[in-house]
Amino acid sequence: MESNEFYSALSDLPQYYNFNVDGSSITGQIQRGEYRGETVNPVTAVALRETGTVYGTNKRETQRAGRAIGLNSQFVNHVYNATTASSNRGNAQVVRGKIRNALEI
């Protein structure tokens, strides 16, 4: 999966993936279905949708989810840093904007 495919898959997530900005991090929660109440980040949400496997939201689980859907590990690091707001410089800022635009938050 390429980065542009990731952003389009992120924008095509159903409405029951409820994403918002909590302080400075972007997190989501599943509102319906078998996994109701699970906390997800953008990578794990797309991985759950694509593979059907639930992943955690820490860095290691996010990397596993990214590998499962075929994302580059460097891109997954950029997305993780953007969603946790660990860096607000350079590429993390751009990726954060693209994620917020795809999720419409």
Summary of the structure (lengths in Angstrom):
residues: 105
radius of gyration: 12.2
end to end distance: 23.5
largest distance: 37.8
contacts: 314
relative contact order: 0.18
helix: 51%
strand: 13%
